[in-house]
């Protein structure tokens, strides 16, 4: 324990010295995440899916990596995030931000929506591609990547844009904060 001397008149008193170091930073980070962050939402998803081990196998990641996500020590990259959401049928928007419904629509809901919507773009799982929304997502992603000083591979950039487009499509608007978080995950 470190002590600091404090003067009271002509007498010096030794008192414990509190240091603001990495332990304090990590504790604060853990408290924020436990209070309703990504790790908390991932634990909710895990309850419905099974164990950390079964989830790790399903997304081809180590159990240690999944446990770090659950403890809030790290977060999955964009590719792992998409795989995690696909396997658990969880919406990316909910897992990343906590907003919107948690579960993806059922196959019956998707089929009914497909029958009622405009013709689908042949190569898009999103239905008809909203090009203006896609352009706005790409511009926001590029802006966030530039601001963060990240130079990511084409594969990571495309995964980032696809995830951000999914979020924007659900909201029908681009959320710069959500894209900034995805950019941090893309490192």
Secondary structure, 3 states (H helix, E strand, C coil): CCEEEEEECCEEEEEECCCCCHHHHHHHHHHHHHCCCHHHHHHHHHHHHCCHHHHHHHCCCCHHHHHHHHHCCCCCCHHHHHHHHHHHCECHHHHHHCCCCCECCCHHHHHHHHHHCCCCCCCCCCCCCCHHHHHHHHHHHHHHHHHHCCCCCHHHHHHHHHHHHHHHHHHCCCCHHHHHHHHHHHC
